[in-house]
Amino acid sequence: MKYQSLWALNPEEDIRKLEKDLDVDVLIIGGGITGLTTLYFLRNSNLKVALVEANTIGSGSSGYTTGKISYVQELVYQKLNKMYDFETAKKYLDSQLAARDMLLDIIKKENIACDLEKVDYYLGARNDKDILKVEKEGQLLKKMGIEVKDIQLGKHSVLVVKDIYVFHIMKYLRALKKIGNKNIYEKTKIIKLQKEDYGYLVESASNKIKAKKVIVTCHYPFFLKPYWMPFKVRCEKSYIAASKSKKQKWSMNTSDGMYSARYQQDYMINLLGSYYISNKLNERENYQVVTKFNKELGLRPDYLWQNDDMMSVDGMPYIGKMEKDNDKLLIATGYNTWGMTNGTLAGYVLSEMVMGRTTDYDRLFDPLRVSFYRHGKELLLNSFLNMQGFIISKIKGKHRCPHMGCSLIYNPVSNTWDCPCHASKFSREGKWVKGPSDKDMDV
Ligand SMILES: Cc1cc2nc3c(=O)[nH]c(=O)nc-3n(C[C@H](O)[C@H](O)[C@H](O)COP(=O)(O)OP(=O)(O)OC[C@H]3O[C@@H](n4cnc5c(N)ncnc54)[C@H](O)[C@@H]3O)c2cc1C
């Protein structure tokens, strides 16, 4: 059994670091699905574009995903219908269908062999109180024109929808890397961003990049004043196992996001849990829970891994400007564990924005839409959880994380020091491994 993602992240091929200063129209920071898709959509523009990635492409959340391409996303449509209105819920559905089709188009057009498969998709309830909510989500989906079947599993009603896909994310990202290769610099971590008349002066440890526009696709911003992001998002984590199993053509999620499953060739992939990043800090125990659960299903995990994602206040991503009058600094984050569609969509929206064009989704996903009037409860919850994370880290942790001063907890599974606030990781010796910290650990 290996503690690593099934998508075999690290055949470190064709790694090219930035070894000179650059002057570009657009700099993309981050080589996950969002950054690489943005670069893809800009490939034929006459803009000079570069993408920098701190580690290797896919080494962030993207390379640890379960890789489902789905427009059914827990109970998001009910949430949007309640928080906004039916039109907003419908518009979000349209965006997810459009994103799915864009992804399929890229795969087809570029002839990418990434184990793409169409599957039946089940949305179920994990407990009695969620049964009604699942039924209601089904009714809303039907009202929005989606074909939904209800089937009865015991006393639980389960929704079945079609035209959902699964794929091998790293095969897909490696193909995008090949297409954009000459403009991609890996092992190039950005540590400084400074506003200038022409745009931004961006610095790695050894080089400077002048960029007219900067697109931040690094999951969580690395800079210290991230424009209210600590209130607008919270980080949640889950644990995943892949075990040898007879292949089947279905995929599923529970409505609370606590459990999901899919198949990848002869592996069954199970996801368990969805916890705020500073809860459940005992990693050994967390993995034992997943292993035990799989054993109960008669499975023996071959791969075990963990992933985290940013949750927004309303279930929709933040894509666009970070400040009202500044179209030179754009961001995409807050995918609520649905980054395959939202990362693709962000690539499209951001690329159109830097080319001076608008899309149907600019307003819907505007990061500045968050208001205390409409999202007060969520903003307070995020502030509370972030504060709680900080305090817990101080009680339980050792060594200070250079990012925002939380304390680090030792993770005996990966032999890393982990930040329970924003998911930075450092090696046992204190070297930065991943996450928003711009420095090695203070030892
Ligand atoms: C358990 C789990 C399961 C999931 N399953 C699904 C699923 O089935 N379907 C789905 O649609 N979504 C899923 N997601 C969500 C999805 O994985 C993410 O939303 C998506 O991968 C985020 O992509 P990204 O490109 O925004 O970020 P990332 O993939 O994290 O990419 C950001 C990149 O930026 C780099 N970076 C960071 N800081 C710097 C810096 N200072 N300089 C340079 N580079 C930097 C990082 O190294 C990283 O490679 C899941 C999430 C979780 C937590």
The ligand as an SDF file (V2000), in Angstrom:
LIG
                    3D

 53 58  0  0  0  0  0  0  0  0999 V2000
  -10.8610   15.2240   -1.7910 C   0  0  0  0  0  0  0  0  0  0  0  0
  -11.1400   16.0140   -3.0160 C   0  0  0  0  0  0  0  0  0  0  0  0
  -11.7140   15.3950   -4.1260 C   0  0  0  0  0  0  0  0  0  0  0  0
  -12.0040   16.1480   -5.2590 C   0  0  0  0  0  0  0  0  0  0  0  0
  -12.6040   15.5330   -6.3190 N   0  0  0  0  0  0  0  0  0  0  0  0
  -13.0550   16.2830   -7.3550 C   0  0  0  0  0  0  0  0  0  0  0  0
  -13.8160   15.7050   -8.4060 C   0  0  0  0  0  0  0  0  0  0  0  0
  -14.0890   14.5130   -8.4180 O   0  0  0  0  0  0  0  0  0  0  0  0
  -14.2330   16.5020   -9.3950 N   0  0  0  0  0  0  0  0  0  0  0  0
  -13.9620   17.8290   -9.4150 C   0  0  0  0  0  0  0  0  0  0  0  0
  -14.4360   18.5240  -10.3070 O   0  0  0  0  0  0  0  0  0  0  0  0
  -13.1840   18.4060   -8.4600 N   0  0  0  0  0  0  0  0  0  0  0  0
  -12.7310   17.6640   -7.4220 C   0  0  0  0  0  0  0  0  0  0  0  0
  -12.0010   18.2370   -6.4290 N   0  0  0  0  0  0  0  0  0  0  0  0
  -11.6060   19.6420   -6.5340 C   0  0  0  0  0  0  0  0  0  0  0  0
  -10.3890   19.8600   -7.4120 C   0  0  0  0  0  0  0  0  0  0  0  0
   -9.4100   18.8980   -7.1170 O   0  0  0  0  0  0  0  0  0  0  0  0
   -9.8140   21.2740   -7.1760 C   0  0  0  0  0  0  0  0  0  0  0  0
  -10.8530   22.2040   -7.0690 O   0  0  0  0  0  0  0  0  0  0  0  0
   -8.9470   21.6880   -8.3530 C   0  0  0  0  0  0  0  0  0  0  0  0
   -7.9950   20.6800   -8.6110 O   0  0  0  0  0  0  0  0  0  0  0  0
   -8.2450   23.0050   -8.0770 C   0  0  0  0  0  0  0  0  0  0  0  0
   -7.4570   23.2890   -9.1780 O   0  0  0  0  0  0  0  0  0  0  0  0
   -6.5440   24.5860   -9.2500 P   0  0  0  0  0  0  0  0  0  0  0  0
   -5.8740   24.5710  -10.5480 O   0  0  0  0  0  0  0  0  0  0  0  0
   -7.3590   25.7760   -8.8980 O   0  0  0  0  0  0  0  0  0  0  0  0
   -5.5360   24.4230   -8.0340 O   0  0  0  0  0  0  0  0  0  0  0  0
   -4.2960   23.4420   -7.8660 P   0  0  0  0  0  0  0  0  0  0  0  0
   -4.4690   22.1800   -8.5930 O   0  0  0  0  0  0  0  0  0  0  0  0
   -4.0250   23.3650   -6.4010 O   0  0  0  0  0  0  0  0  0  0  0  0
   -3.1260   24.2070   -8.5930 O   0  0  0  0  0  0  0  0  0  0  0  0
   -2.4630   25.3040   -8.0170 C   0  0  0  0  0  0  0  0  0  0  0  0
   -0.9920   25.1970   -8.3520 C   0  0  0  0  0  0  0  0  0  0  0  0
   -0.3590   26.4150   -7.9560 O   0  0  0  0  0  0  0  0  0  0  0  0
    0.9460   26.1100   -7.5110 C   0  0  0  0  0  0  0  0  0  0  0  0
    1.4180   27.1930   -6.6460 N   0  0  0  0  0  0  0  0  0  0  0  0
    1.0030   27.4850   -5.3850 C   0  0  0  0  0  0  0  0  0  0  0  0
    1.6730   28.5620   -4.9150 N   0  0  0  0  0  0  0  0  0  0  0  0
    2.5210   28.9510   -5.9090 C   0  0  0  0  0  0  0  0  0  0  0  0
    3.4740   29.9860   -6.0250 C   0  0  0  0  0  0  0  0  0  0  0  0
    3.6990   30.8350   -5.0110 N   0  0  0  0  0  0  0  0  0  0  0  0
    4.1760   30.1070   -7.1730 N   0  0  0  0  0  0  0  0  0  0  0  0
    3.9600   29.2370   -8.2110 C   0  0  0  0  0  0  0  0  0  0  0  0
    3.0550   28.2420   -8.1470 N   0  0  0  0  0  0  0  0  0  0  0  0
    2.3440   28.0950   -7.0140 C   0  0  0  0  0  0  0  0  0  0  0  0
    0.7690   24.7900   -6.7660 C   0  0  0  0  0  0  0  0  0  0  0  0
    2.0000   24.0750   -6.6620 O   0  0  0  0  0  0  0  0  0  0  0  0
   -0.2830   24.0810   -7.5950 C   0  0  0  0  0  0  0  0  0  0  0  0
    0.2710   23.1620   -8.5210 O   0  0  0  0  0  0  0  0  0  0  0  0
  -11.6950   17.5200   -5.2900 C   0  0  0  0  0  0  0  0  0  0  0  0
  -11.1050   18.1310   -4.1830 C   0  0  0  0  0  0  0  0  0  0  0  0
  -10.8570   17.3980   -3.0530 C   0  0  0  0  0  0  0  0  0  0  0  0
  -10.2980   18.0760   -1.8680 C   0  0  0  0  0  0  0  0  0  0  0  0
  1  2  1  0
  2  3  1  0
  2 52  2  0
  3  4  2  0
  4  5  1  0
  4 50  1  0
  5  6  2  0
  6  7  1  0
  6 13  1  0
  7  8  2  0
  7  9  1  0
  9 10  1  0
 10 11  2  0
 10 12  1  0
 12 13  2  0
 13 14  1  0
 14 15  1  0
 14 50  1  0
 15 16  1  0
 16 17  1  0
 16 18  1  0
 18 19  1  0
 18 20  1  0
 20 21  1  0
 20 22  1  0
 22 23  1  0
 23 24  1  0
 24 25  2  0
 24 26  1  0
 24 27  1  0
 27 28  1  0
 28 29  2  0
 28 30  1  0
 28 31  1  0
 31 32  1  0
 32 33  1  0
 33 34  1  0
 33 48  1  0
 34 35  1  0
 35 36  1  0
 35 46  1  0
 36 37  1  0
 36 45  1  0
 37 38  2  0
 38 39  1  0
 39 40  1  0
 39 45  2  0
 40 41  1  0
 40 42  2  0
 42 43  1  0
 43 44  2  0
 44 45  1  0
 46 47  1  0
 46 48  1  0
 48 49  1  0
 50 51  2  0
 51 52  1  0
 52 53  1  0
M  END
$$$$
